[in-house]
Amino acid sequence: MDILATIASTVFEQMQKPTLAFLMMGVLLAALGSKFEIPEPVYKFIVILLLLKVGMGAGISIRDADLLSLIVPALGAAFVGIAIVLIGSRTLARWQGVSHIDGFATAGLFGAVSASTLAAGMAILDESGVAYEGFIGALYPFMDIAALVTAIALAKVSAARQQTTSITINADGTVAAGGPERANAPLSVGDNGSMVRGILIDTFRSPAISALVAGLALGVFAQPDAVFKSFYEPLFRGLLSILMLIMGMEAWSRLSELRKVALAYILYGLTAPIIHGLLGFGVGLIAHELTGFSAGGVILLAVMGASSSDISGPPTMRAALPEANSSAYVGTSTGLGTPVAILSIPLFIALAEVFI
């Protein structure tokens, strides 16, 4: 009972923090039909600034970080991204009424990372005085790319298998399985290699990853400390609060899209972030035992696991899996996954207080 009371009191306290309050206010404004709107260029500008800030902060910290302390959480992040997709492939993608392609695309977005959710987690920890490793932002690409590559590869393999095992009834009454065309043949090793290279290139070229990697490179190889402290850090919380308003309103608007798809997506969007976050928390605890990974780092790894991509993932999926239903995977991710992930941050903080 003491553990439950601790968790409940921590969750209640964290729900009053500005970051979560702005998110819920965005949902309320949209639910009331408010005409409040942030122009799309402003939204993109805010996201790029936040990612540059996260990337530079991580790069500056990497310069002085112990290699082992960085590698273990990085490998753990990649493992979590892949594991989330594999879990989705065994649950959502096999659900009756859910196509395999749509299920893999949705699992891929949930395995990838939301920049806004990660930034929200950092802000909440800062407000609570919980320390974490500065290189946390460097873990973003490991989980993001691992999840997207795994999801798209599984989707394409599944599609190829379905094509080759299709049954055709000929005019003479005979039955034929598959077909002679090369397009219906299973993917070869060369095809898989080209596909993975294409996914990596597209992912790194996306605005989110590009901004993050640029910030990382500047932090590691340049000396951006002065502009980082004088410009990016002071703006961070203010810009994040605006982003949370946008995310709240976007989440509400996306809920209408979920009415067009199976109930399975709603159940997945409500439960997956918590399960994935607990998986990330568990991997973080292992890193904590092996390398002394901080409690704040464990919490943020859980937050990354709970999050679902809202920037880099959707355009990558649209390009790689054009046949997938974007209303299904984007609606589930943005409409349910993102708010549930952000609202679950206090839970992971409470768990860290109990177990670490």
N, C-alpha and C positions, 0 to 999 in steps of 0.2 A: 504493500500500500504506500509505503514511503516513496518508492521509485515512481509510482503513478502520480503521486502528489507533486513530486519534483518536476516531472515532465509536464503536468498540467499547468503548474504555476509559471514555468519557463515559457511555455507556448503562449499563455495569456499575456505575459509581460512583453514578449517579442512582437505580438500582434499589434501592439501600440506604437511600434517604431515607425518613423516616417516612411521608410521604403515600402512596407506592407500597407500602410495607410493610404499612400498614393495609389497603389495598385487597386485596392478595394474601392477607392473613390472613382477611379476610371470605370470600373464595372458599374457602379451606381449611376454615374452620369449617362452611360450608354443605355442602361436599363430604363432610365427616365426619359429617354429620347432626346437628350441634350444635343444641340448643334455644335458643341465644342469640338474643335478640330485642329490638329497640328499638321501643317503642310508636309507632304512626303519628303521634299528635299531637306527640310529641317530635321525630320526623323532620321534620315540617312546620315546627315551631318553629325547628329548626336551619337549615333551608333559608332561611327568611324572614330570620333574623338574618344569614346569610352574604350574601344578596342586598342587604340594607340596607347592610351594610358595604361591599360592592363598589360599590354605587350612590353612597353618600356619599363614598367615596374618589375616585370618578370626578368627582363634582360639585365637590368641593373643588379638584381639579386643573384642571377646566374654567375656573374663575374666572380663573386666571392663564395659561391656554393660548393659544397663537397659533392664530387661526382656521384658517389654512391647514394647520397641523400636525394639526388635528383633522379637517378635512373630507376630506382625501385618504385617511387610513386608514378613515374612516367609509364613504366611497364604495367603497373597496376591499372592506370587509366585506360591504356589500350585494351587490357583484358576485360575491364568493365564494359567498354564500348562493344566489343565482340560478343561478350556474354549476353548483353541485353538483346542484341539482334537474334542470337540463337534461341533465347527464351521466347521472343516474339514469333520466331519461325515455328516453334512447337506449340504455341497457344493461338495467338490472333490469326496467323496465316492459315491455320487449320480449322478455324471456326466456321461453322456452317453459315453460308451467306456472304463470306468474305473471300474475295479472290486472292490467290497466292501473291500476285504482283502487288496488290494494294496492301496486303498484310506485311510483306517484306519492306515496302516503301515506308509504311507507318513505323515499323520496328526500327528502320534505319534512322528516321528522324528522332525517335526516342532514345536511340543509342548515341546520337551525336549531341553536341553541347549547345546550350542557349547562352549567348554572350550576355544578354540582359539578366538572366537568372544568376549567372556567375557573378556579375557585377553587383547584383542585389545582395547575394550572399556575403561578398566582401564588405559592402557597406554596413550590413547588419552586424557583422563581427566587429567592424571598426567602432560602431556605436556602442557595442557591448564591451569593448576593451579586450576582445579575444584575439590573441596574436596568432599569426599564420605565416608560413613561408612566403617570401616575396616572389618566388619562382612559380607559384601556383598557376599563373596565367600560361606558363609554358607547357602545362599538361593538356591544355585545350586541344591543340592539333592532334595529339596522340589518340585521345578518345574519339574525337570528331572524325578523323580520317579512317580509323580502324572500323568504326561503326558503318560509315557510308560505303566503304569498299566491300565489307562483308555483306551488307544488305543487298547492294546492287548485284554482286556476284551470285548470291543465292537466288535472287529473282531471275536473273538471266539463265542460270542453270535449270531452274524450275520450268521456265518457259520453254527451253529447248527440249526438256524431257517430255513435256506435255505434247509438243509438236510431233516428236518422234514416236510417241505411243498412241497417237490418234488413230482411230479405226475408221476405214472407209468401205462402204458397201458398193461394189462395182455394178455396172448395168447387167452383167451376166449372173449376178447373184453371189459372186465370190466376195470374200472379205479380205481387205488389205490393211496392214498396219503400217503407219508412218508413210514415207514417200521417198522418192529417189533424189529430191532436190537437196542441194547443199545447205540451203537455208534451214532445213529441218534437221540437219545432223547435229549431234551433240557438239558442244563447244570444245575445241581442241586446246592444248596447252598454249599454243601461240595466240589463239583467240582470247583466252583468259588473260594472258600477259598484256596484250594490247588494251584490253578492257580496263585492267587495273591501272595501267599507265595513264589512260585517258581520264579515269576518275581522279587520280592524284593530281593531274594537271588542272582539270576543271576545278577541283576543290581548292588548290593553292591559288588559282586565279580569281576565286570568288572574293567579293569585297571584304567579307568578314575575315577570312583567313589571311588575305593579303595585308590588311591593316594590322592584324595581330603579329604576323611574321615580320612586317616592317618595323613595328615597335620593338619586337624582340631583338632584331638585328641592330637597331639603333642603340638599344640598351646595352648590348654585349660589346659591340665594336666601336661605339662612339662615346661621347661624354654628354648625354642629354640631361644630366642631373639638375642643372639650373632651371631649364625651361620646364622640366617635369614638375619641380616643386613650386615654381612660380605661376604656371599656367594650368597644367593638366590636373594636379591634385586639388587646387581650390575649386575648379569647375565640376569635379567628379560627382559630388552628391547632388548638386543642383540639377545637372543634366540628367542624372539617374532618376530623380523624382519625376521629371517630365516624361522620361521614357516609361516609367511605371504607369503613369496616367494613360499613355498611348496603349501599352500592353493590356491594361484593364479593359479599355474600350474595344480593342481588337478582339480580346477573348470573348466578350459578350456578342459581338457581331458574328464571330465564327460559329457560335453555338447553333445558329439557324441552319448552317450547312450540314451539321451532323444529323438533322432530321431526314436528310436524303440518303443516308447510309445505314448500315446495320447497327442494331443495338450493341453489338460486340465492341464497336469503336468507343461508345460512351463508357462502357464498363472498363475497357482497357485504359482510356484516358484518365479515369478517376483512380484506378488502382495501380497502374504501372509505375507512375512516378515514385510512389512510396516504396514499392518493391525494389525498383532500380536504385533508389537512394539508399536503402538498407544494404543492397549489394555493394555499392560504393563505400558505404560506412564500414562494412566488414573488411574490404580490401584495404581501406585506410588504416584500420586497426592493426592489420598484419604489417603494413609499412611502419606503423608506430612502434611495434615491437622489434622490428628488424633494424630500423635506422633512427628511431627517436622522432619520427614524423609528428609534428605538433597536433594538439587537439583541434586547433583551427584548421590545419591542413586536412585532417580527417573529415571535419564538417564540410569543407569545400569540395572534397572529392565526392562526398555523398550528394552534395548539391549538384555537382556536374552530372552524376549518375541519374539523379532525379529529373534533370532538365531535359528538354527536347528542343532540337534546333529550330530556330525561327529566322535565321539569316542565311547561313551557308547551306543548310540542308535542302530547303525547298527548291531553289534553282538547280542544284545538283541532281535532285531526283527528277525534276521536269526534263532535264537534258538527257539523263541516262535511261529513264523509264517513262517515256512519253505516254505509254499506254495506261499507266497507273492513274487512278482517280484522285486528282489533287484535292477535291473537296473532302475526301476521306482522310488522307494523311495530314494535310495542312489544318483542316478543321479540328481533327483530334489533337494535334500537337499544340496549336495556338489557342484553340477554344477551351480545351480542358487541361492538357498536359502542363502548359506553362504556368497558369495560375495555381494549380495543385502543387507543382514543384516549388514555387516561391512561397506559398503558404505553409509548406512542410519544413521550411528552413528552421523554424523554432523547435520542431521535433528533433532534428539532428543535433541542434545545440544542447537540448535537454539530454539526449542519449550520451553525448560526449561528457556532460557533467556527471553522469551516472557511471560510465565505463572507463573514463580516463581520469 
